[in-house]
Amino acid sequence: GQTGADAGVTFGVDGESQWHCCTRQVMHTAPSFPCHQTLELVMFDLEPQSLDVFHAHYRAGHQLEKAQVDAYVNEHCSIPGDACVDSFLFDPCGYSLNAIMANKYWSIHITPEVSSSFISFETNFEYDIHGDDNVIERMLRTFKPKRFGFAINAYGKCCNGVRSKK
């Protein structure tokens, strides 16, 4: 059996952009599950200069190869160097990356057009979101979005570890 508790809050002004934050905590009476955690980050209206490497005309003018773009993404999105990466550069622009390392995964999709710039990032790698090298802060500093949202979903023995520090 299980019991649960729900909570929610809405940020913003009626009739304008709003963010809805909901949480569901389920208490299982069955044995504990192993830790499973995912991080999802979406960013909108990004700093155009941070997206230059995802445009074919920029890469051609600066003689950038795909390996250099992958290195840029791996560094700024904190993907470990020993992850197996499969990526694709779109022409004239855009980028997609999927990576695996043992039972961990990363998925990144980048739409760099100024009129609709967007990045989605998802992983089940367990970053220390309270540490000095916070992956969320690193990506926000790199891509400088005007708007963003993130979700951390966790269940199992790690759930207490993802709560915000006060």
C-alpha positions as CSV (number, residue, x, y, z in Angstrom):
1,G,0.0,0.0,0.0
2,Q,0.9,3.6,-0.2
3,T,-0.1,7.0,1.3
4,G,0.6,10.4,-0.3
5,A,0.7,14.1,0.1
6,D,0.3,16.8,-2.6
7,A,1.3,20.4,-2.7
8,G,1.3,23.1,-5.4
9,V,2.0,26.8,-5.9
10,T,1.6,29.1,-8.9
11,F,4.0,32.0,-9.6
12,G,3.1,35.0,-11.7
13,V,0.3,37.4,-12.4
14,D,-3.1,36.2,-13.8
15,G,-3.3,36.8,-17.5
16,E,0.5,36.8,-17.9
17,S,3.2,34.1,-17.9
18,Q,2.8,31.8,-15.0
19,W,4.8,28.9,-13.6
20,H,3.1,26.1,-11.8
21,C,5.1,24.0,-9.3
22,C,3.6,20.8,-8.0
23,T,5.0,18.1,-5.8
24,R,3.8,14.6,-4.9
25,Q,5.4,12.6,-2.1
26,V,4.4,9.0,-2.0
27,M,5.1,7.0,1.1
28,H,5.5,3.3,0.2
29,T,4.9,0.7,2.9
30,A,6.7,-1.8,0.7
31,P,10.5,-2.3,0.8
32,S,12.6,0.7,-0.4
33,F,13.5,1.0,-4.0
34,P,17.0,1.8,-5.1
35,C,17.7,5.5,-5.9
36,H,16.5,6.8,-9.3
37,Q,16.7,10.4,-10.1
38,T,16.2,12.5,-13.3
39,L,17.0,16.1,-14.0
40,E,15.1,17.9,-16.7
41,L,16.1,21.5,-17.7
42,V,14.5,23.6,-20.5
43,M,15.7,27.0,-21.5
44,F,14.1,29.6,-23.8
45,D,15.2,32.8,-25.5
46,L,18.9,32.2,-25.2
47,E,21.9,34.5,-25.6
48,P,22.5,34.3,-29.4
49,Q,26.3,34.4,-29.1
50,S,26.2,31.3,-26.9
51,L,24.6,29.4,-29.7
52,D,27.0,30.4,-32.6
53,V,28.7,27.0,-32.7
54,F,25.4,25.4,-33.6
55,H,25.1,27.3,-36.9
56,A,26.9,25.8,-39.9
57,H,27.9,29.2,-41.3
58,Y,29.7,30.1,-38.0
59,R,31.5,26.7,-37.9
60,A,32.6,27.1,-41.5
61,G,34.0,30.6,-40.9
62,H,35.8,29.5,-37.7
63,Q,36.9,26.1,-39.0
64,L,35.2,24.2,-36.2
65,E,34.7,20.5,-36.5
66,K,31.9,18.4,-34.9
67,A,34.4,17.1,-32.3
68,Q,34.9,20.6,-31.1
69,V,31.2,21.3,-30.8
70,D,30.8,18.0,-28.9
71,A,33.6,19.1,-26.5
72,Y,31.9,22.5,-26.0
73,V,28.6,20.7,-25.1
74,N,30.3,18.1,-22.9
75,E,32.1,20.8,-20.9
76,H,29.2,23.2,-20.5
77,C,26.7,20.5,-19.8
78,S,29.0,18.6,-17.4
79,I,28.9,15.3,-19.3
80,P,31.7,13.0,-18.1
81,G,34.5,12.4,-20.6
82,D,34.0,8.6,-20.5
83,A,30.4,8.8,-21.6
84,C,29.7,7.3,-25.1
85,V,28.4,10.2,-27.1
86,D,26.3,10.1,-30.3
87,S,25.5,13.6,-31.7
88,F,24.3,15.2,-34.8
89,L,24.8,18.7,-36.2
90,F,21.9,19.9,-38.3
91,D,22.3,22.1,-41.4
92,P,21.8,25.0,-41.4
93,C,21.6,24.9,-37.6
94,G,20.7,22.8,-34.6
95,Y,22.2,20.0,-32.5
96,S,21.2,16.8,-30.8
97,L,23.2,14.6,-28.4
98,N,22.5,11.4,-26.7
99,A,25.1,9.8,-24.4
100,I,25.3,6.8,-22.2
101,M,27.7,5.7,-19.5
102,A,26.8,2.4,-17.8
103,N,23.1,2.9,-16.7
104,K,23.3,6.7,-16.9
105,Y,22.0,8.8,-19.9
106,W,22.0,12.3,-21.3
107,S,19.8,13.8,-24.0
108,I,20.3,17.3,-25.3
109,H,18.4,19.1,-28.1
110,I,19.4,22.6,-29.2
111,T,17.3,24.9,-31.5
112,P,19.5,28.0,-31.9
113,E,17.4,30.2,-34.1
114,V,17.1,33.6,-32.5
115,S,13.4,33.8,-33.0
116,S,12.8,30.6,-31.1
117,S,15.9,29.5,-29.3
118,F,15.4,26.5,-27.0
119,I,17.5,23.8,-25.2
120,S,16.2,20.7,-23.6
121,F,18.4,18.7,-21.3
122,E,17.6,15.5,-19.5
123,T,19.7,13.0,-17.6
124,N,19.5,10.4,-14.8
125,F,23.1,11.2,-13.8
126,E,23.1,12.2,-10.1
127,Y,24.7,15.6,-10.0
128,D,25.3,17.4,-6.7
129,I,22.9,20.3,-7.3
130,H,24.1,21.9,-4.1
131,G,27.8,21.7,-4.9
132,D,30.3,24.3,-6.3
133,D,29.9,22.9,-9.8
134,N,26.1,22.9,-10.1
135,V,25.2,21.7,-13.6
136,I,22.0,23.9,-13.7
137,E,23.9,27.1,-12.8
138,R,26.7,26.2,-15.3
139,M,24.2,25.8,-18.1
140,L,22.4,29.0,-17.2
141,R,25.7,30.9,-17.1
142,T,26.7,29.4,-20.5
143,F,23.5,29.9,-22.5
144,K,22.0,32.9,-20.6
145,P,18.3,32.1,-21.1
146,K,15.6,34.7,-20.5
147,R,13.3,31.9,-19.3
148,F,14.0,28.4,-17.9
149,G,12.4,25.7,-16.0
150,F,13.7,22.5,-14.3
151,A,12.4,19.5,-12.6
152,I,14.1,16.9,-10.4
153,N,12.3,13.7,-10.1
154,A,13.4,11.2,-7.6
155,Y,12.2,8.0,-6.0
156,G,13.8,5.4,-3.8
157,K,16.5,5.8,-1.2
158,C,17.9,9.1,-2.6
159,C,14.7,11.1,-2.2
160,N,15.9,12.9,0.9
161,G,19.1,13.9,-0.9
162,V,17.4,16.1,-3.5
163,R,15.5,18.4,-1.1
164,S,16.6,22.0,-1.1
165,K,18.9,23.1,1.6
166,K,17.6,25.9,3.9
